[in-house]
Amino acid sequence: MGFAAKYDVLVVGGGNAALCAAIAARRAGASVLVLEAADKFYRGGNTRHTRNMRCAHDAATDTLSGPYPEEEFWDDLQRVTQGQTDEALARHMIARSKDMLAWMPEQGVRFQPSLGGTLSLGRTNSFFMGGGRAMLNALYRTAEALGVDIRYEAEVTSLDIEDGMFLSATFGTETVRAATLVAAAGGFESNIEWLKQYWGDAADNFLIRGTRNNRGTVLRMLLDSDVAEVGDPTQCHAVAIDARAPKFDGGIITRLDCVIFGIVVNKNAERFYDEGEDIWPKRYAIWGRLVAGQPDQIGYIVFDASVLNMFMPSLYPPIVGATIEELAGKLGLDPARLAQTVTTFNAAVRPGTFDDKILDDCRTEGIAPPKSHWARRIENAPFYAYPVRPGITFTYLGTRVTREARIVMRDGKPSANMYAAGEIMAGNVLGQGYAAGIGMTIGAVFGRIAGGEAARHARN
């Protein structure tokens, strides 16, 4: 087994967090090697499927419609996590996110104004020109131009760690030594067997929105080397996606944004949650977990012709029926039960002024669960439905870190020379829940911090 040359910084992973770390380390004067498990086409993990990142800012810009103060960002994060977050670390990330709006373009990433539709993120989130793959390509171009070494199809199979100090990593038949390690290799969402430890056989019905490469190999090796873990292993970023999507890599185009425009039923044709609880960007990420809790982990979004053009369409066309009963038959549901559910819902709807941009006054009375906002009768034929399953984006079990992105060991002491960024440490900030674009914020902010700190440590 041969030894590769020794580097100042070894970055394991190939997505947003890894590239931000590699670029920051190289700009700080360190020699850097990036090991990406995927081939060049599939490089970048889940970053390929992203569209935007959420950053605090004090004023409108060419691509952002207004200010997004740090305190509002913190309030949004606190609301979606229901307080399950490390406040000091989260506030540190939010403060540092301000710099990213200038730093990312300096690395070649271009932003554009948000698209219209149901996103409602034009003020809070910066959208990548060309999407996640274009953003990723820009970071790779910059890293390569700076002299970062990149190896593809280089899955790390072992880490040599002694008493909290990283010594070397093995990939294929090669072993590489480095003064510091930045772990940015994602979570374990594509490892179905690992998911089944917490979810049981239900995990067999989960669809993985992102890369098939995030099997948690590096995370497992770190935790087995006395790294302190953070986060609930049953928590993850899970949204409702089209049940017809592929098992892996369906990406953002399989997500369904139409929950608020209709009702959601399970395989028994019964509603099970308030479809109008809150504005979409703050609550869309609860629906994956809700569907995961239903029989056979499947649900159906049912709506009528009046709202067909009010939301972003999915990759797949909706299923259509001239009557509710015909629609039920095509979905494999009991026609009489679905018709009764719709009739009961319609009778409970109270008149109001419909406005999908605010918490409007269109609601139900006298049924459980209620629909708190945007409740309208489902009565205009034809009728439509999307079948949905839980779409897992990333998991929240990870490594505990400090403000400097340094990995914390089980004894509470910081590692001598190991850092982490991105999904592999997201659980420090996201104990539960999700806000659109925050995964990219965690990766970019802590990637930049980790790379800079690793370079400084290596060169000292």
Protein Blocks (a to p, Z undefined) as FASTA:
>chain_A
ZZddddfbdcedjbfklmmmmmmmmmnopacddddfbdfklgoijmlmpmbdcdddfbdc
fkbgbdcdfklmmmmmmmmnnopacfklmmmmmmmmmmmmmmmmmnopacddddehjkop
mmmpccdehijmlmmmmmmmmmmmnopacdehiacfbdcdeehiafbdcehjbccddfbd
cddebpaklmmklmmmmnommlmmpccfbafklnolmmmmmmmnopacedjfkbccdddd
dfkbcfbhnljmlpccklmmmccddfkopafbdfklbcfklmmmmmmmmmmmpghiiacd
dddfklmmmcccdfbdcdddfbfklmmmmnopafklmmmmmmmmmmmpccddddfkbccf
bdcehiacddfbhpacdfbacddddddddddfbdcbdcdddfkopacdfkopacfkbcce
hjllmmmmmmggcdehklmmmmmmmmmmmmmmmmmmmmZZ
